[in-house]
Amino acid sequence: MFSKKKDVSGYKLHSLINSQNGMYLMYRFTLHKQQVQIPSSVTVDTDFDFELLQKAFDIEIERNESFRIRFVKEKGEIKQYFIEPYKLKVEHKHFSSVEEQEAFFNADAEKPCYFLKDECFRVYFFTTFGGECGIYSCFSHLVIDALGIVGFYMDLFRVYKALLKGEEIPPALDSYEEYIEKELQKCSNEEKQKKHEEFYKEYFLKNGEPYYAGVHGHEFLDNYRKKKKNPDIRVPMAYNPLHDKCDMIVEHISPEDTKKIFDYCIENQISPESIFVMGLRSHCSAVNYRVDDVSMMSVCSKRMTVKEKNMCGCMAEPLIFRSKIGEDLSFSEAVKELVRIRLSLYRHLDYPYTKARDMSLKLFNFGPIQGANALMYSWIPVPIDDSFPFRFHFKTYNLGRYFTPMYTITIPNPKDKGIDVYYMYRTKLSTEEQIRQMHKNFLKTILDGIDNPEITVKELLDNIGG
C-alpha cells in the first residue's frame, strides 16, 4: 500500500498538523480508503478557452501549495514536504449526456487517492452535454479541505480571467507550509494543552453518558439493547466498518426560504451553521423518543483570519458537538445555546480531535466502533454574491463508503441563490424514505422557528414527523 522508499534528503519534513491527523485516523481505521478524499466539481456558465485554462492551472500549481504536498513514512510516522512547481497536463473530458457525465464522476469519486503513493489529487476539465464547462477534482483530505477546494476553484478562475483580459495576475495564495509550521509550534504548548484537556473532560462529563440519537430512529438502539439484554445501553456499535456502504440524496432549499434563513442570521448576528444544527438535532430528537441529548460531529473550517481564508490546505477539523436542550426553551433560546456551545468549542480548537475522541471513549468505556455522534455535519459557504468571476454551481459526490452513519453537507447554490443539502447515509442503517423525512423535519423546524422565534422546542417537535 505504501510507496517505495523515497529520497527526501533535500526536503524539509513536517509532521502532520491536528487537522491532518484527524483525517489520517479515519484512513487508518477504515477498510475502504476512499473515505478520506473530497470529490467535487464546479460548472460555470461560460465557454472556456481550455488552452488558456491549462496555462492558468500551471500557474496555480506554482501559487497553491496543496498541489505540491507529498507524504512519506519515516520511522512509522507520516511526514509531509513540499516539492517544486511542475507542469501537469489536465485531461479534457467531453460528455454527450447527463448519464455519461454522472457515471464518470460518480465512479471516480469512489476511487481512493493514494497519497502515500504520491497520488494526492485528480483533476479533469470537462464540457457538459448542455454546452457548459467545468472542472472536476478529487483530492486527498490530508492535502486540502472543502473550503480549500472552493478557494482553489476561485483562484484558478481569477488567474484565468486575468490571462484572458491581459491583466496583472492577482496576488498569490498565502503559504500553507508557513501555517503548518506555526500550527505545530502553537500546539506544542503543554500548559495550554492541559487547559484544553480539562475543558473537554468537564464538557464530556457534565451531562453524564451521551445518547445515540440516530438519524434513522430508535430501532437500531432498541435492537442492540435486546441483543445485549441491557435496556440501559445508550450508545450502540453503529460505526461497524463492515457496514459502511453509503448512498446520497440531494435536496434543495428554495431561494425564498434561503433568504429567510440568511436574513434571520444577519439580524441575530449568528452563523447559518447554528440554524442548520438546530434543524438536524430536532429531527434526531423527534425520531428518538424526544430525547433532549443529541450528539454530532460538526466540522470547523478553522479559517478565522483573512490570511487563513486566503489559503488552501487542510485546516478543517471535526468538533464533538453535544447539545442537551429542554423542550421548554424557545427556538431563539435553543439556537443561542447552540451558538454558546459552538463558541466554547472554538476556544479550544488547538486541542486535536483525535485526543478528544480518545478521551470520550475512555471516559465512557466505549469500544472503538461505539460513538454517540449521530452524524457529521459541514457548512461550506461558497460565495453567492458577485465576488466570483462567473456564475457557477459547486457540487460534491457520494464516496460510496463512510465511517459515520450520516454525513450532511449544506452548500449555497449561486445559480439560484438557494442551498443544496447533501445527505450521504449508510444504507445498512437508513432508508431513502427516512432521509426524505429527515429533510422535511429539518427544513420545517428551521422555517417554523424563523417565522416564530418564540415557538417552543416542544411545539417544534410536535409539528414534525417522529
ABEGO torsion letter per residue (X at the ends): XBBBBBBAAABBBBBBBAAAAAAAAAAAABABAAABBBBBBBBBABBBBAAAAAAAAAAAAAABAAAABBBBBBGGBBBBBBBBBBBBBBBBBBBABAAAAAAAAAAAAABBBBAAAGBABBBBBBBBAAGBBBBBBBBBAAABBAAAAAAAAAAAAAAAAAAAAGBBBBBBBBBAAAAAAAAAAAAABAAAAAAAAAAAAAAAAAAEBBBBBBAAEAAAAAAAAAAAGBAABABBBAABAABABBBBBBBBBBAAAAAAAAAAAAAAGBBAAAAAAAAAAAAAAAABGGBABBBBBBBBAGBABAAAAABBEBABBBBBBBBBBBAABBAAAAAAAAAAAAAAAAAAAABBAAAAAAAAAAAAGBBAABBABABBBBBBBBBABAABABBBBBBBBBAGBBABABBBBBBBBAAAGBBBBBBBBBAAABBAAAAAAAAAAAAAAAAAAAABAABBAAAAAAABBX
